[in-house]
Amino acid sequence: MQKREGRDREKDSNREEANKRVSRSNAGGGGGGGPRSAMHTSRHSMSSSSGVLMVGPNFRVGKKIGCGNFGELRLGKNLYNNEHVAIKMEPMKSKAPQLHLEYRFYKLLGSHAGGLSSRVEGAVQEAKKRDMDDLHQDGETRAPEGIPEVYYFGPCGKYNALVMELLGPSLEDLFEVCGRRFSLKTVLMIATQLLHRIEYVHTRHLIYRDVKPENFLIGRSTNKKDKVIHIIDFGLAKEYIDLETNKHIPYREHKSLTGTARYMSINTHLGKEQSRRDDLEALGHMFMYFLRGSLPWQGLKADTLKERYQKIGDTKRATPIESLCEGHPEEMATYLRYVRRLDFFETPDYEYLRKLFQELFERRGYVDDGEFDWTGKTMQSTPVGSLQTGHEIVTSPNRDRNPAANKGGAKGVPAWPDVPNKQPNNTLGNLTPADRHGSVQVVSSTNGELANDDPTAGHSNTPITAAAEVEIVDETKCCCFFKRRKKKSGRQK
C-alpha cells in the first residue's frame, strides 16, 4: 500500500512538472524591456491581491481603446521603463484566431524586441538564410524603419495578448485633419515611404493584402518617429513563397475576397489569388483616394454585401485609368498601368516606381523637408483612439473609430504636441460613418466570414461577447489605469 501511494505521489509530481513545462512553452514571447525571463505561467495574467491585470512579467493592462474582429485593443504600460504600449487581445476560443499568425509575421519582419520563441524559431532561421539584414548576430532582432516593435506575445487570462509599440494617428485620421484632400507633395512623400514598406514586406516573402489608410500610422514625436509612416496589422498577410518548396505559391482562381474592397485590386475582385502585384495596385488606388478625395466606386448601394462587392469590382473595371487620374500628373496613371500589367509571379520593379515619383517630385520643385500637409494643423474634436497619458497624446494602432465615444477636446491645439494634458482634435465628429468609410472590410477567407467596414468592421465599438467562463471586470479609472476593480459574472442574468 505504501509503495502504491509513493508511486501515485511520484506520478502526480511528474504530471505537475509536465504541466509547468507546457505552460512555459505556451507562453511563446519575449519579455522585451526587462531582465526577467520571457517564459511565464498563468500567475502573470492577473495579480489577484492587487487586482492589476498583467501581460507577461512586466506589462500592465489599462483602458480599452478599441475593438474589432480580432478582439480588443488596450493601452498598457511597461513597468520596467514606464513606457506606454498597445496590447492587442484576442479570445483564446476565437473561431478564426489571427493574433498568433500576426505575431509570427512580425517576428519574420524583424520587429521583435525580445528573445526568440520556439514556435517561430524555424521561420526566423529561414529568414536568416535569406540575408535578413535586421537580425543581430546573437539571434535577437531590431525593428526596421516603419515596422512597429513587438515586445511580447503570450496568454492573459482567457485571451492571447500581443504587446506592441504605441504609435500615432493613421493616414485616415490625418486625411480628415486636412479636409479629406492631400497635396501632391504629401502624396508623393507618402508613396515613397510606402513603396519601401511594401517592398520590405515582400522581401520577407509576405504579401500584405490589407492596404488601407487606417493601417498606416505615423510614429510618436517623443521618439522622433512622427515623420515615419508605419505599416501595422498583419492579420490578413500571407506567405507567397512556400517554405517547403521555396517556390512561389501557385496561381488559383475562385478565391474568397480578402482585404478592403475600396482599395483592393481588380484581380482580387475577380477571385484570383493575390500576389505582390495586388499590394501595389491597392496602394495606387489609395494614392488616388488621397489626391481626389474619393474614388468613383465609393458609396455604391446594394441589397447584400456580395452584390455590393460585385458593384465595386464592376465599377473599378469600367473606370479607365485615364479617367481615374484625370487632372493629376501622368505619373499616377503610369504607375497604375504598370502594376496592373504585372504577371502573377513577377517581381515588381520597386525602384522604377519610386524613381517615377521622385522625378515628378523634383520637377515640381518640392523639397523633401519632412513637412506633410498635417504638420502644424489643428483639429476640431477629439480624434478617435487618442489617449491622454498624462505626458503626451498618443494614438494606438487599430483604433476604435466611434466618434460618439470621444467628446470634447481643446480647440486650437496643435495636432500632436508634446505638451502634457493637451488633447488633439479633428473633424471626425462632423462626419457620418458612411462619409468616413466607403470601403468594405472582408475578413480573410480562412475564417469564412464577411463583415462590413461601413462603419464598424475592424473598428467596432461593440464590446466583445464574453464566453460564460470569461470574467468581466468593471473598471474604475485611475491615472489611465484601473486599480480598483469590481468583479462580476460573464453570464447573462
N, C-alpha and C positions, 0 to 999 in steps of 0.2 A: 504493500500500500504506500509506504514512504517513498519507494523507488518511483511508483507511478506518479505520485504528487510532485516529486522532483522533476520528472520528465515533463509534466504539464507546465510547471513553472518555467522550465527551460524553453518550451515551445512558446509560451506567452512572451517571454523575454525576446526571443528571436523575432516573433511577429511584430513586437513593438519597435525593435531596431529596424526591421524591414520597412515598416510604415514611416519611420523617420527618414530613411533613405529616399523613399518615394516622394515624401513631402518636399525634401530638399531638392530632388531632381526636377520636380514640377515647378519649382519657383522660377527657374529659367531666365533670370535677368541679372544685369549688372547693377551694383549699388550706386555708382555714379555720384561723386561728390563727397565721399566719406571713406574712412579706412575700414569699416566693417564689411563682413562677408556679404556677397551678393545673395547667397542662398539663404532662405528663411523658411520658417514654418508659419502655421496659421496664427501664432501668437503675435505676429507683426501686423495682422489685419486690424485688430481692434484692441486698444488698451481698456479693458473693462473697468478698471479702477478709476481712470481719468475721463473715460467717455470720449477719448480722442481717436478718430478713425485714422489709421496709418496704412500706407502702402510701402511694403518693404521696411527696412530698419530705420529710414530717416526721412520719409516723405509724408507730411501731414496733409490730410484731405480737408478742403474747405468748401466754400459755397458752390452750388451748381451754377454753371454759367452757360449751359447749352445742352441740348439733347437732340437725337436724331435716330436714323435707322440703326446705327451701331450700338447705341446705348446713351450714355450721358457724359458730359464734359464738366470737370470740376477744376476750380482753382486749387493749387496746392502750394506747399512750402517745403523747401529743403531745410531741415532743421540743423544741418551741419554748417551751411553758409548763409541761411536766411534769404535765399533767392526764391522768387516765385516761379512755379512751374505750372504746366497744364497737365491734367490727368484724365485720360480717356478711359471710361469704364464700360465694359460690355458684360452682360449677364452670362455666366458660365453655361446656362441652359439655352442660350440663343439658338434659334433654329438655323441661322445662317452666320456662324461666327466668322469674323473677319480680322479681329484685332491681332491674333497671333500671327496671321499671314502678313499683316501690315508691319508688325514688329520685325519679322524675318526680312522683309524687303528693306526696311530702314537700316538694318544691320548690313545687308548686302550693299547698300549705298554708302556704307561707311559712316553712319551718323550716330553710332552708339558710343557713349562716353565711358562706359564701364567695361568690365571684363566680358569675355565671350562665354556664351552658354552652350551647353552640349547640343541643344536642339537646332542650333543654326551654325555649329562649328563647321559642318561639311560645306554649307553654302559659302561661308566666308573663306574657307580654304580654297574653294573653287575660284572665288573672286581674286585671291592672291595669285593664282596661276594665270589670271588674265591681266596681270600687271596693274593691279589696283594701287594707284599711287598713294591713296589716302590711308593705307594701312600702315601702322607703325610696325617696326621690326619685332617688338615684343608681343604682337598679337592684338593690341588694342587699336581702336580706330578713332579718327577725328572727323568731324563733320565737314564735308566740302562746303564751299560757299553756296548759300541758298538752300541747303538741306538742313532742316531743324534737327537739333541734337535730341537723341533719345537716351534717357538716363536709367530707365528701369522697366522691366515687364514681369508681372507676377500676379498671384491671386490676392484679392482683397474681399474677404467675406464670400458672398455668392457671385462676385464679379471677377473678371480678369481686368487688370489695370495696366495702362501704358503711360508712363511718365515722360513728358516731353518738354522741350524748350518753349517758353511762353513768348509769343510773337505779337506784332502789332496788327493794324487793320488790314483787311483784304482789299484787293483791287476793286471789288464791287462796292465796298464801303467808300473808298476814295473816289470812285466814279460818281457816287451820289454827292459827295462833297463838292465836286467840280461841275455840278449841274448836268450830269449824265452826258458829258462830252469831254474827250481828251484831245489836246492839241496833237498835231503831227509829231512834234518833237518828243512829247511824252510817250506816244505810242511807239516811236522808233526806239527810244531808250528801253521801254518795256520789252519790245520784241527782241532786242539784242540780248538782254538778260535771260529771257525765257527760252530762246533758242539754245543758249548754253545749258540751261537746266534740263531741257528735254534731251539734248544730246548726251548729257552726262547720264541720265536715267537709261537711255538706250545703250550706252557703252557698258552698262552693268547688266545687259541682256534683259531689261524690263521694258514693257510698254506701259504707259500711264493710264490711258483710257478714261480719264475724268477731267478733261480740260474745261475749266470754267473760272470766272473771276474770283469766285468765293474760295477757290483753292490756291490762290497765290497771295501771300501776305508779306508785307514789309516787316523788317525787324524792329527792334526797340532802340530808341536813341541812347539809352543808358549804356548799351554795349556797342554803340556806334554801328548798328546794323540797319538803321532806318532808311538807308538808300539801297539796301539789298532786298530783292524780291525772292521770297522763299516759296518752294513748292511743298504742299502738305497733302495729307490724306491719300495713302496708297492702298486703300481698301479694295479698289477695283483694278489695281495693277496686275500684270500677268507677265510671266517669263515667256519671251518669244523664242528663246533658244532652249531646246530640250537638253536638260542636264545629262541625260544618259547617252544620247547620241551626239551631242554638241552640234546639232543641226537646227536650222530654222524650223519652227512649227509648220505643219502643212497648211495649205490653203483649204478653207472649208466654206461652205455656204449654209444657209438656213440656221444661222446663229441667232440667239436671243440678243436683244439690244442691251448694250452696256455703255453707260456714260450719261451725258446730259444732252437731251435732244436738240436744244438750241444751237449747240456748238459742234456736235458730232459730225463725222464725215458722211458724205453721201453713200459710200460703200457700207458703212455701218448700218444705215437705214435699210440698205438692200439685203441685210442679213449676212454679209461677208465677214469672215474672220478678220480681226483688226491686226495691224502691224505698225511699224514705225511711221509709215506714211499717214496713217489716220490721226495720230497725235499732232502732226504738223498741220494737217488740214483743219483740225479743230482749233489750233492756235490762230490760223489765218482768219477763221470766222470770228474769233474773239477780237482780233485786231480791228476788223471792220466794224464790229459792235462798238468798240471804243471810239472809232472815228465818226461813225454815222449817228451814234446814239441809240440805235435799234437795228434789228435785222428784218428783212421782208417777211420772214416766216414766224415772227412773234405774234402773239395774240390770236392765233387761229383757234376756232371753236369746233368741237365735235362732241358727239353723244358719248363716246367711250374713249379711254386712253389710247387704245390700239388705233382707232380711227384718227385721233389727233396726231399720233406719231407718224401715221401714214401721210397725213396732210402736210406735216412739217417736211418730211422727206420729199414729197412730190413738189413742194414749193421750192426747195433747195435745187432740185434737178431742173426745174423750169426757169430758174433765175440765172441768166447769163452772167458770167464773171464780169463782163464789161458793165453790165447794169448794176451789179452789186457794188462795184468800185467806182462808179461814175462820180466825177467831181473830186476824185482823190488821185494821188500820184500813180502813174502807170506801174510802179514797182509793186504796189499792192496786188494788182491783177497778175503781174508776172509771178509773184510768189504763189498765188492760188493755182495758176495754170501748172506751175512746176510740180507742186505737191500732189495735185490730182492726177498727174500723168505718171507718177511713180508706180513701179511694179510692186506687187505684194512683198516680194523677197528683197527688194532693192535697198541698199544703204543710201540714205539721203546725203546730199552734199550740203551739210550744215554751214560750212564756211562760205559757200556760194550765196546762201540765203542771208547770212549775216553781212556779207560784203555788199549785197544788193541794197540793204537798208543803210549800211554805213556810208556808202557813196551818196545816197539820197540825203542823208543827214548832213554831210559835208557840203553838198551842192546848195542846200538851203541856208548854209552859213550858221548852223546851230553849233553851240559849244557844249561839250559833254561835261557839264559842271555839276551833275547830280541834282539839279533843280527840276523837280517834276511839277506838274500843274497844281498838285495839292500842297506843295511846300508853302507853309505860312498861312494856309487857308483857315477860316473859322467855320464852325459848324453850328447848326441851329437847334439841335436837340440831341439828347444823349444817344450815342451810337449803340447799336445792338452789340452786346458782347463785351462792352468796355467794362473795366473793373477798377474800382477805387481801392488801391492797395495801401494808401497812406504815404506812399513815396512817389509814385508816378502812375500815369494812366497806362494800362496795358489792355490789349485786345487779344483774345485767345483764338487758337485755331478751331475751325468748325463751330463758329459762334451760333448762338441761338438768335434767330432773326425775327423775333416777335417784338415789334416796337412798343406794343402795349405794356410790355414788362419793363420798359425803360422810360421813365418820365422825368421831365425836368432837365437840369443841366444849365451851367452858366453860359450866358451869351457873350459873344465877342472874345472867347478864349481861344488862343492858338490851338490848332488841331490836335497836336500831341506834344504838349510841353513837358519838360522835366521839372514841373513845379508841383510840390505837394498839395494834395487836396483840391486839385482843379480837374474837372471832368470835361472831356472833349464833347463836341456836339456835331450833329449832322442833320441832314434833311430827310432821313428815313421815315420819320413820323408823319410826314406830309404825303406819303405815297401809300396807295393800297397795295396789298400783297401781289395782286396781278400786275401792277405797274412795275414792281421791283423784279418780278420773275416771270419771264415768258417761256422759260425752258422747262423741260421735264426731266427729273432725275429718274433714271432707270436703274434699278438695282441689278447687280451682276447676275448673269444667267445661272450662276451656281446656286443661287438661292431661290430662283424661280418666282420672284415676286416683282410686281411693278408698283411704284409709289410716285405720287405727284411731287413735282418740285414746285408747283404753284399752289400754295406758297410754302408748304411746310416740310416737304421731303428733305431729309438731311439736316433740317433746321427746325424741327418741330418743337414747340413749347409744351407739348403734351407730356405729362410725367410718364416715366417708364412704368409699365404694368408689372407689379411685383408678383412673383410666384408666392404660393401660400406660405412657404417656409422662409421667405425673404423678410428680414427685419427692416421696417421703415423707421427712420429716425426723424423725429420732429426737432428741428434745429433752431437754436436761438443765436442770433447774430452777435458776435463779439469780436471786434477788430478784424473783420473779414474771415474769421474762422469761428467755428461753433464749439464752444467749450461746455455749455450747459445743454444737455440733450435729454429729451423725454422719449422713452421707447413706447411704441405701440405695435400691435399685431399687424401683419401684412394682409390678413384675411378680411374680407368684406363682412361687415356686421349688418 
